[in-house]
């Protein structure tokens, strides 16, 4: 199985000279194997969070992580549906909201709070997440290109 298609996870690393390894990973049930492999290669002193969107709690399974990494499972099954009848929570919407909140807390805290970030960007089969990740990549490229001026 190739990791090079349009729906494959992407990896982004931003370097901090102080060496604090801060991780963010987000994906869905289809990403678990690749995400587990990526996490197994992260430094033991890493801190951060992994967000995984699933439809049902039955899809939750153990995910080994470094000690400072939390795992948040987001289950769409019990979420309040859209006000429009017959429309549920779009796949990827709750995941994008959770990641966006994490970015607000850890990354968008000011120009002097640069850290070494590793971001694993999965759930690419969701159109919501594809758009979200493009926006994040653009935001980060702009943020660090401005910092270099």
C-alpha positions in Angstrom: 0.0 0.0 0.0 1.5 3.3 -1.1 1.6 6.5 1.0 2.0 8.8 -1.9 -1.6 9.3 -3.2 -3.8 12.3 -2.7 -5.5 10.7 0.4 -2.2 9.7 2.0 -1.1 11.3 5.3 1.5 14.1 5.1 4.2 14.9 7.6 5.4 18.3 8.5 8.4 19.2 10.8 9.2 22.7 12.0 12.5 23.0 13.8 13.2 24.7 17.1 16.8 25.2 18.2 15.9 24.4 21.8 14.9 20.9 20.8 11.5 20.6 22.5 9.6 18.0 20.4 6.0 18.9 20.3 3.7 16.5 18.4 0.4 16.8 16.8 -1.2 14.0 14.8 -4.7 13.7 13.4 -6.3 10.9 11.5 -9.1 8.5 11.2 -9.6 4.8 11.6 -8.0 4.1 8.3 -4.8 5.8 9.4 -4.1 3.7 12.6 -1.4 1.5 11.2 0.6 4.3 9.6 0.1 6.5 12.7 1.3 3.8 15.0 4.5 3.4 12.9 5.1 7.2 12.9 4.6 7.4 16.7 7.0 4.5 17.3 9.7 6.7 15.7 9.1 9.8 17.9 11.5 10.7 20.7 10.4 9.5 24.2 10.6 13.0 25.5 7.9 14.2 23.1 4.8 16.0 24.3 1.5 16.7 22.4 -1.7 15.0 21.3 -3.1 12.6 18.8 -6.7 13.1 17.6 -8.4 10.2 15.9 -11.9 10.4 14.4 -14.0 7.2 14.3 -17.6 6.6 13.6 -18.2 4.3 16.6 -16.4 3.4 19.8 -16.0 -0.1 18.5 -13.3 1.3 16.2 -11.1 2.4 19.2 -8.1 0.3 19.8 -4.9 0.6 21.8 -2.4 3.1 20.3 1.1 3.0 21.8 2.5 6.5 22.3 5.5 8.2 24.0 4.6 8.9 27.7 3.9 12.7 27.1 1.5 12.1 24.2 -2.3 12.1 24.9 -4.8 10.3 22.6 -8.2 11.8 22.0 -10.8 9.6 20.3 -13.6 11.5 18.5 -16.7 9.4 17.9 -19.1 10.8 15.4 -21.9 8.3 16.2 -23.1 10.2 19.3 -22.7 13.7 18.0 -25.6 16.0 17.5 -26.5 16.0 13.8 -26.9 19.0 11.6 -30.2 21.1 12.0 -31.1 19.8 8.5 -33.0 16.5 8.7 -31.1 13.5 7.5 -27.7 15.2 7.6 -25.2 14.1 10.3 -21.9 15.5 11.4 -19.7 15.6 8.3 -16.8 13.3 8.4 -13.7 15.3 9.4 -15.6 18.3 10.9 -15.2 17.3 14.5 -11.5 16.3 13.9 -10.8 19.7 12.2 -12.4 21.5 15.1 -10.3 19.6 17.7 -7.0 20.1 15.8 -7.8 23.8 15.3 -8.3 24.2 19.0 -5.0 22.5 19.7 -3.3 24.8 17.3 -4.8 27.8 19.1 -3.3 26.5 22.4 0.1 25.3 21.3 1.1 27.0 18.0 -0.8 30.2 17.7 0.3 31.6 21.1 2.6 34.3 19.8 5.7 34.9 17.8 8.1 34.1 20.6 6.6 30.6 21.3 8.3 28.7 18.4 9.0 25.1 19.2 10.1 22.0 17.3 6.8 20.7 15.9 6.1 17.4 14.1 2.7 17.2 12.6 1.2 14.1 11.1 -1.7 15.0 8.8 -4.0 12.2 8.1 -7.8 11.7 7.4 -7.1 12.8 3.9 -10.0 10.8 2.5 -12.3 13.4 4.1 -12.8 16.5 2.0 -13.2 18.6 5.1 -9.8 17.5 6.3 -8.2 17.9 2.9 -9.2 21.6 2.9 -8.3 22.0 6.6 -4.8 20.7 6.1 -4.2 22.9 3.1 -5.2 25.9 5.2 -2.9 24.8 8.0 0.0 24.3 5.6 -0.5 27.7 4.2 -0.8 29.3 7.6 2.4 27.7 8.9 4.3 28.5 5.7 3.2 32.2 6.1 4.0 32.3 9.8 7.5 31.0 9.5 8.4 32.9 6.3 7.3 36.1 8.2 9.5 35.0 11.2 12.5 34.8 9.0 12.3 38.4 7.8 
